[in-house]
Amino acid sequence: MNFFRMKTGGRLLVFLMAMALIFVFAACEWTDLGKDKDKEEEVGASAEVDWTNYTTSSDRAFQVRNNTSKRLVAFKGSLALDNILGGIPNNANGHGIKRNPALLFKNEDFPMILITEEDYIANKANLATLEQTPFTRVYVFYNTSGDNDVVYDISSRLGGNKIILIGNNSPTLNVEIRLGGIYGETIGYAPAGKLTTRLFVTDGDFDLFPVFKRYNAQRDVVETIYPRGPTGIAYFKPLAFDDGIEEAYFNVSEAQQFLSNITSGVAWLSINNQSSGGAVHLVTGDTIVRTTTGVSYFNSGTTRTFPINMPNAGTSFASSITISSYRVGPSTYEVPIKTADGVTTFTLQADTLYTVTVTGSAILGNLEAVIDIESTVEVPPEAL
């Protein structure tokens, strides 16, 4: 009996030890499964963001070079789930953003707002809380038929705990803040009319060069305008951050006083047809100017206004253009536009409307088109 009891007790001890080991292994497995589950949930929280690198021209809208260690989520215009352009991996070199027709369907400029993946996951239910404190903003111009090889840089100086406050009170001019020169990398973008834009940067020295951007609807292009001082040196703002300084303010209106080449890039000819011979049209060189529907004539007693584009001058437009061989009249009977003194070559200033009065008749041989160079109307570009 004593032997039986010892044998049974030994079996019971072995059984209990085995159960303890099973419990330990199960607990470890449950712990690991819990960690894996947490990890899956964290990854799944940004799974709806498209992290694909679109490499073909037909699929890609533009590219982003992310020089930071952060995975970034890009939005068009505002922080809303419907406005997600895509995700950009950390240290990505030329990551292609999808040409999404729901968001990118026309020629337009907009701020691309970037937040970190961590901030996106933590604030997905209320992204509006990050509107004033995104990782950064980038000025983007999307052209439906343009160059989709454009690369937008995200500077490695972003993502620190120092703050640069950018003030931009211009209602029409956006401003990029570039480092080290007017062609340096961009660390941020302050939209027109936004009085405070925060840039979170690392400590150290900064030479901030404001570069103004404006979409010119008259010419369907984005103008890049560089403010320069009286000596021709590009305007910049030096700043320093160290342990004792946490934030600095830069009001870009300081630089706007050095902008001297703001222009619409267009002059206008307002042609008033007072002829007695019927409809006329405008001919520039060998080209008959037509409307989008293909019509060139406009009848007697009506006025039509034509834009005259200024030549390109670097990243903006020249302030004037000299024209000749502009003619008005019916087909094969056009006469040169001339001044009151009979001069047929003259200079038009940008942002100015000129009146051309057409009188007489081609049939009678006394058709005239006279431009009033002196009595003009200034049509200023959008105010700063």
C-alpha positions as CSV (number, residue, x, y, z in Angstrom):
1,M,0.0,0.0,0.0
2,N,2.8,2.4,0.8
3,F,4.3,1.5,-2.6
4,F,1.0,2.2,-4.4
5,R,0.7,5.5,-2.7
6,M,4.2,6.6,-3.6
7,K,3.6,5.5,-7.2
8,T,0.3,7.4,-7.4
9,G,1.9,10.4,-5.8
10,G,4.7,10.4,-8.4
11,R,2.2,10.2,-11.2
12,L,0.3,13.1,-9.8
13,L,3.4,15.2,-9.4
14,V,4.4,14.5,-13.1
15,F,0.9,15.4,-14.2
16,L,0.9,18.7,-12.3
17,M,4.4,19.6,-13.6
18,A,3.2,18.9,-17.2
19,M,0.1,21.0,-16.7
20,A,2.3,23.9,-15.4
21,L,4.5,23.7,-18.4
22,I,1.5,23.7,-20.7
23,F,0.2,26.8,-18.9
24,V,3.5,28.6,-19.2
25,F,3.8,27.8,-22.9
26,A,0.2,28.8,-23.5
27,A,0.7,32.1,-21.6
28,C,3.7,32.9,-23.7
29,E,1.8,32.1,-26.9
30,W,-1.1,34.2,-25.8
31,T,1.2,37.1,-25.0
32,D,2.9,36.8,-28.4
33,L,-0.5,36.6,-30.1
34,G,-1.6,39.7,-28.3
35,K,1.5,41.5,-29.5
36,D,1.0,40.3,-33.0
37,K,-2.7,41.4,-32.8
38,D,-1.7,44.9,-31.6
39,K,0.8,45.1,-34.4
40,E,-1.7,44.1,-37.0
41,E,-4.2,46.6,-35.7
42,E,-1.6,49.4,-35.9
43,V,-0.7,48.5,-39.4
44,G,-4.3,48.1,-40.4
45,A,-5.1,51.6,-39.1
46,S,-3.3,53.1,-42.1
47,A,-4.1,50.3,-44.5
48,E,-6.6,52.5,-46.4
49,V,-3.7,54.8,-47.4
50,D,-2.2,54.0,-50.8
51,W,1.5,53.5,-50.2
52,T,2.1,52.2,-53.8
53,N,5.0,53.9,-55.8
54,Y,3.4,54.7,-59.1
55,T,6.3,54.7,-61.6
56,T,4.6,55.0,-65.1
57,S,3.7,58.3,-66.6
58,S,0.1,57.3,-67.2
59,D,-0.5,56.4,-63.6
60,R,1.6,59.0,-61.8
61,A,0.6,62.6,-61.0
62,F,3.9,63.8,-59.5
63,Q,6.7,62.6,-57.3
64,V,7.8,63.3,-53.7
65,R,11.3,62.9,-52.3
66,N,11.0,62.3,-48.6
67,N,14.4,63.0,-47.0
68,T,13.1,62.4,-43.5
69,S,12.9,59.2,-41.4
70,K,9.1,59.6,-41.1
71,R,6.4,57.8,-43.1
72,L,4.1,60.5,-44.3
73,V,0.5,60.7,-45.4
74,A,-0.3,63.4,-48.0
75,F,-3.6,65.3,-48.4
76,K,-4.9,67.7,-51.0
77,G,-6.0,71.0,-49.6
78,S,-7.3,70.0,-46.2
79,L,-7.1,67.1,-43.7
80,A,-10.0,65.0,-44.7
81,L,-10.2,61.3,-45.4
82,D,-11.6,61.9,-48.8
83,N,-8.6,64.1,-49.7
84,I,-5.8,61.5,-49.1
85,L,-3.4,61.6,-52.1
86,G,-1.3,58.7,-50.8
87,G,1.4,57.6,-48.4
88,I,5.1,58.3,-48.8
89,P,7.6,55.9,-47.2
90,N,10.5,57.3,-45.2
91,N,13.7,58.1,-47.1
92,A,11.8,57.6,-50.4
93,N,13.6,59.0,-53.5
94,G,11.0,60.1,-56.0
95,H,7.9,58.3,-54.7
96,G,5.1,58.5,-57.3
97,I,1.7,59.7,-56.2
98,K,-1.3,58.2,-58.0
99,R,-3.1,60.2,-60.7
100,N,-6.4,60.0,-58.9
101,P,-9.2,61.4,-61.1
102,A,-11.4,61.9,-58.1
103,L,-8.9,64.5,-56.7
104,L,-6.8,65.5,-59.7
105,F,-8.9,66.3,-62.6
106,K,-8.1,69.9,-63.7
107,N,-5.3,72.4,-63.8
108,E,-5.0,73.9,-60.3
109,D,-2.6,74.8,-57.5
110,F,-3.2,73.6,-54.0
111,P,-1.4,73.0,-50.7
112,M,-0.3,69.4,-50.2
113,I,-0.5,68.8,-46.4
114,L,1.7,66.2,-44.9
115,I,1.3,64.5,-41.5
116,T,3.2,61.6,-40.0
117,E,1.7,58.1,-40.1
118,E,1.7,58.1,-36.3
119,D,-0.3,61.3,-36.2
120,Y,-2.7,59.9,-38.8
121,I,-3.3,56.8,-36.8
122,A,-3.8,58.6,-33.5
123,N,-6.1,61.3,-35.0
124,K,-7.9,59.6,-37.8
125,A,-11.3,60.2,-36.2
126,N,-10.7,63.9,-36.0
127,L,-8.0,65.0,-38.4
128,A,-9.0,68.6,-38.2
129,T,-7.1,68.9,-34.9
130,L,-3.9,68.7,-36.9
131,E,-4.8,71.5,-39.4
132,Q,-2.6,74.0,-37.5
133,T,0.2,71.6,-36.7
134,P,0.9,69.4,-39.7
135,F,4.3,68.0,-40.4
136,T,4.6,70.5,-43.3
137,R,2.8,71.9,-46.3
138,V,4.1,71.9,-49.9
139,Y,2.9,74.1,-52.8
140,V,1.8,71.8,-55.7
141,F,0.6,72.8,-59.1
142,Y,-1.1,69.9,-61.0
143,N,-1.4,70.2,-64.8
144,T,-3.6,67.5,-66.3
145,S,-1.5,67.5,-69.5
146,G,1.8,68.7,-68.1
147,D,5.0,67.2,-66.8
148,N,4.3,64.5,-64.2
149,D,8.0,64.0,-63.6
150,V,8.0,67.0,-61.2
151,V,9.6,66.1,-57.8
152,Y,8.6,67.8,-54.6
153,D,11.3,67.6,-51.8
154,I,10.6,67.1,-48.1
155,S,13.6,68.5,-46.2
156,S,15.5,66.5,-43.6
157,R,15.5,69.6,-41.4
158,L,11.8,69.0,-40.7
159,G,10.3,67.1,-37.9
160,G,12.2,68.7,-35.0
161,N,10.8,70.4,-31.9
162,K,11.7,74.0,-32.8
163,I,9.0,76.1,-34.5
164,I,9.3,78.7,-37.3
165,L,6.1,80.7,-37.5
166,I,5.4,82.0,-41.1
167,G,3.1,85.0,-41.5
168,N,1.7,85.6,-45.0
169,N,-1.0,88.3,-45.3
170,S,-1.0,88.5,-49.1
171,P,-4.4,87.5,-50.5
172,T,-3.0,86.2,-53.7
173,L,0.6,85.2,-53.3
174,N,1.6,81.8,-51.9
175,V,5.2,81.5,-50.5
176,E,7.6,78.7,-50.3
177,I,10.4,78.9,-47.7
178,R,13.6,77.5,-49.1
179,L,16.9,76.8,-47.4
180,G,20.3,78.3,-48.3
181,G,19.2,80.0,-51.6
182,I,16.3,80.7,-53.9
183,Y,16.9,77.3,-55.6
184,G,17.5,75.5,-52.3
185,E,15.3,72.7,-50.8
186,T,11.9,73.7,-49.6
187,I,11.1,73.3,-45.9
188,G,7.5,74.6,-46.0
189,Y,4.8,76.6,-47.7
190,A,2.6,79.3,-46.4
191,P,-0.7,79.7,-48.3
192,A,-1.9,83.1,-49.4
193,G,-3.8,84.9,-46.6
194,K,-2.7,82.5,-43.8
195,L,-1.4,84.6,-41.0
196,T,0.3,81.8,-39.1
197,T,1.8,78.7,-40.6
198,R,3.9,76.5,-38.2
199,L,7.0,74.6,-39.4
200,F,8.5,72.1,-37.0
201,V,12.3,72.0,-37.6
202,T,15.5,70.8,-36.0
203,D,17.8,73.1,-34.1
204,G,20.7,75.0,-35.8
205,D,21.1,77.8,-38.3
206,F,18.7,78.7,-41.0
207,D,18.9,81.0,-44.0
208,L,15.3,81.3,-45.1
209,F,14.6,82.5,-48.7
210,P,11.0,83.3,-49.5
211,V,9.9,82.4,-53.0
212,F,6.5,83.6,-54.1
213,K,4.2,81.5,-56.2
214,R,1.0,82.5,-58.0
215,Y,-1.2,80.7,-60.5
216,N,-1.8,83.1,-63.4
217,A,-5.2,82.2,-64.8
218,Q,-4.7,84.6,-67.8
219,R,-1.7,82.6,-68.9
220,D,-2.5,79.2,-67.3
221,V,0.9,79.0,-65.7
222,V,2.4,79.2,-62.2
223,E,4.7,82.2,-61.8
224,T,7.7,82.0,-59.5
225,I,8.7,85.4,-58.2
226,Y,12.0,86.0,-56.3
227,P,12.2,89.2,-54.1
228,R,15.6,90.9,-54.5
229,G,17.1,93.8,-52.7
230,P,18.3,97.1,-54.3
231,T,21.7,95.5,-55.0
232,G,20.2,92.4,-56.7
233,I,20.8,90.1,-53.8
234,A,17.9,87.7,-53.1
235,Y,16.0,88.6,-50.0
236,F,16.5,86.2,-47.1
237,K,16.0,85.9,-43.3
238,P,18.7,84.4,-41.1
239,L,17.5,82.6,-38.0
240,A,19.2,80.5,-35.3
241,F,17.8,78.0,-32.9
242,D,19.6,76.7,-29.8
243,D,18.7,75.4,-26.4
244,G,17.4,78.8,-25.3
245,I,15.2,79.6,-28.3
246,E,12.1,77.4,-29.1
247,E,10.4,79.4,-31.8
248,A,11.0,82.3,-34.3
249,Y,8.6,84.4,-36.4
250,F,9.1,85.4,-40.1
251,N,6.6,87.8,-41.6
252,V,7.1,87.4,-45.4
253,S,5.5,90.9,-45.9
254,E,9.0,92.1,-45.2
255,A,10.0,90.6,-48.5
256,Q,7.0,91.7,-50.5
257,Q,8.3,95.3,-50.7
258,F,11.1,93.9,-52.9
259,L,8.7,92.4,-55.5
260,S,8.8,94.6,-58.6
261,N,7.9,92.2,-61.4
262,I,4.3,91.4,-60.5
263,T,2.3,91.4,-63.7
264,S,-0.5,89.5,-65.3
265,G,1.7,89.0,-68.4
266,V,-1.1,90.3,-70.6
267,A,-2.2,93.5,-72.4
268,W,-5.7,93.9,-74.0
269,L,-6.9,95.2,-77.3
270,S,-10.5,96.3,-77.1
271,I,-11.6,96.5,-80.7
272,N,-14.7,98.6,-81.3
273,N,-16.2,97.8,-84.7
274,Q,-17.9,101.0,-85.9
275,S,-17.3,100.2,-89.6
276,S,-20.1,100.5,-92.1
277,G,-19.1,97.4,-94.0
278,G,-20.2,94.7,-91.6
279,A,-18.2,92.2,-89.6
280,V,-14.4,92.2,-89.1
281,H,-11.8,90.0,-87.4
282,L,-8.3,90.4,-85.9
283,V,-5.2,88.9,-87.7
284,T,-1.9,88.6,-85.9
285,G,0.9,87.9,-88.3
286,D,-0.6,85.2,-90.5
287,T,-3.1,83.9,-87.9
288,I,-6.8,84.8,-87.8
289,V,-7.8,85.0,-84.1
290,R,-10.8,82.8,-83.5
291,T,-13.0,82.0,-80.5
292,T,-13.0,78.5,-79.0
293,T,-16.0,77.7,-81.3
294,G,-14.0,78.7,-84.4
295,V,-15.7,82.1,-85.0
296,S,-13.5,85.0,-86.0
297,Y,-15.9,87.7,-87.1
298,F,-17.7,90.2,-84.8
299,N,-20.4,92.5,-86.3
300,S,-20.5,96.2,-86.7
301,G,-21.7,98.0,-83.6
302,T,-20.0,95.4,-81.3
303,T,-16.8,95.3,-79.3
304,R,-14.5,92.4,-78.7
305,T,-11.5,92.3,-76.4
306,F,-8.4,90.3,-77.2
307,P,-5.5,89.4,-74.8
308,I,-2.0,90.1,-76.0
309,N,0.5,87.9,-74.2
310,M,3.8,89.3,-73.0
311,P,7.0,87.4,-73.8
312,N,8.4,85.1,-71.1
313,A,11.1,86.7,-69.0
314,G,12.7,84.0,-66.9
315,T,10.1,82.7,-64.5
316,S,7.7,85.6,-65.0
317,F,6.8,87.9,-68.0
318,A,8.1,91.0,-69.7
319,S,6.5,94.3,-68.8
320,S,5.8,95.2,-72.4
321,I,5.8,94.0,-76.0
322,T,6.3,95.7,-79.3
323,I,3.9,94.6,-82.0
324,S,3.4,95.1,-85.7
325,S,1.5,93.3,-88.5
326,Y,-1.7,93.3,-86.5
327,R,-4.5,93.8,-88.9
328,V,-8.3,94.2,-88.7
329,G,-11.0,93.8,-91.4
330,P,-12.9,91.2,-93.3
331,S,-11.0,88.4,-95.1
332,T,-8.4,89.5,-97.6
333,Y,-9.2,93.2,-96.9
334,E,-7.6,93.6,-93.5
335,V,-5.8,96.9,-92.8
336,P,-3.0,97.4,-90.3
337,I,-3.8,98.7,-86.8
338,K,-2.1,102.1,-86.6
339,T,-1.7,105.0,-84.2
340,A,-3.2,108.5,-84.8
341,D,0.1,109.4,-86.4
342,G,-0.1,106.5,-88.8
343,V,2.6,104.3,-87.1
344,T,1.9,100.6,-87.4
345,T,4.7,99.4,-85.0
346,F,4.1,100.3,-81.3
347,T,4.6,99.1,-77.8
348,L,1.9,97.7,-75.5
349,Q,2.4,97.7,-71.7
350,A,1.3,94.8,-69.6
351,D,-1.8,95.2,-67.4
352,T,-3.1,97.9,-69.8
353,L,-6.2,97.9,-72.0
354,Y,-6.0,99.8,-75.3
355,T,-9.0,100.8,-77.5
356,V,-8.9,100.2,-81.2
357,T,-11.7,102.0,-83.2
358,V,-12.6,100.5,-86.6
359,T,-14.3,102.9,-89.1
360,G,-15.0,103.1,-92.8
361,S,-15.6,100.2,-95.2
362,A,-13.4,97.8,-97.0
363,I,-15.6,98.0,-100.1
364,L,-15.2,101.8,-100.2
365,G,-11.5,101.5,-99.6
366,N,-11.5,103.7,-96.5
367,L,-11.4,101.1,-93.7
368,E,-9.2,102.2,-90.8
369,A,-8.3,100.7,-87.4
370,V,-6.8,103.3,-85.1
371,I,-5.3,102.5,-81.7
372,D,-5.4,105.1,-78.9
373,I,-2.0,104.7,-77.3
374,E,-2.5,107.6,-74.9
375,S,-5.9,107.1,-73.4
376,T,-5.5,103.7,-71.9
377,V,-7.0,101.9,-68.9
378,E,-4.7,100.3,-66.4
379,V,-5.9,96.8,-65.4
380,P,-3.6,96.0,-62.5
381,P,-2.8,92.3,-61.7
382,E,-4.3,91.0,-58.5
383,A,-3.3,93.1,-55.5
384,L,-0.6,91.9,-53.2
